[in-house]
Amino acid sequence: MSGCLIPHPSLLIPGFVVAAAVIVARRVTALFGIAVLLGLVLLLVWEVYAHHRTRGEVDEPVVVALDVRVA
């Protein structure tokens, strides 16, 4: 009877309804957070792509200094 529309008796207790709502809210919040992080990663990838596309053929100067003494 998986298609039965009558809820289980334990789901009619108010505490279980609140607990179920909290679980759903936590999952929705996690899904929203994942979507935000994915959006930020895609934005970063797009910014790097746009930067490399518009800079032309000139290499950017890079200064590397190692201030480490090996004993």
Residue pairs with C-beta under 8 A, 6 or more apart in sequence:
10 16
11 17
11 20
